[in-house]
């Protein structure tokens, strides 16, 4: 019988707490402990999910198979590199790091030790995305809206790195080629960082993607539409719903539109992400979202941020550092 996968969560704020919740309930997984600088918070999480508070991660590393790093983005490098160098596999939350240069250090550390490096682009594990992916073969135009109400968290990064980066990862994985040009605009509204942004990317394949992200909306919207020759696929991330439509010809040659909802098995994306991480470490295979994929999304996010700075003529706006 295979022994339990021994996991630790570092950072049990909003998202890290959910990681701890899911890992504590997963079959064949032992949540060894949780780590956080907030003493009261980490104690409460450890009590709620029946695990230990770890004050020095180095003391348990020899008995750990994988670590989830859910600390603020600026701390990803300092927390994850020592783990990877010690040969411990890491799932680091998105964005992978504060910059592409830092991401490169993470990638080198993983490559040197052979540890698995996965990135927490949770939407890649959304069952609706998985269902839609099977229907998408030649995207020509992609439109994405990801709008959320204001939350007093993740304000250390702007909306491109906090919110839009989910969709950048999805779009890059769907198109399969590199962006050759982009235009972007964004402004700070409630914070001193970009709170609403729009980017238009043109890819080598000819596909164009238009992405809008906001964290100051009055409503929650998380939708993706993919247009390809004679077909349209729509995804509602939040509702985990997919619709597919295609144009066909009647016997008399006139066009007609057919399609409708596609069956999707509703599963919590974060659970799918953690299952994927555990499986990749156990079986020695690449995770669905590799460190390379995480760095690729980050590089495009950086390019978008630079384009917004140039468009706004504001040298400090949108800096992710």
Secondary structure, 3 states (H helix, E strand, C coil): CCCCEEEEEECCCHHHHHHHHHHHHCCCEEEEEEECCCHHHHHHHHHHCCCEECCCHHHCHHHCCEEEECCCHHHHHHHHHHHHHCCCEEEEECCCCCCHHHHHHHHHHHHHHCCCEEEECHHHHCHHHHHHHCCCCCEEEEEEEEECCCCCCCCCCCHHHHHHHHHHHHHHHHHCCCEEEEEEEEECCCCCCCCEEEEEEEECCCCEEEEEEECCCCCCEEEEEEEECCEEEEEECCCCEEEEEEEEECCCCCEEEEEEEECCCCCCHHHHHHHHHHHHHHHCCCCCCEHHHHHHHHHHHHHHHHHHHHHHCCCCCCCCC
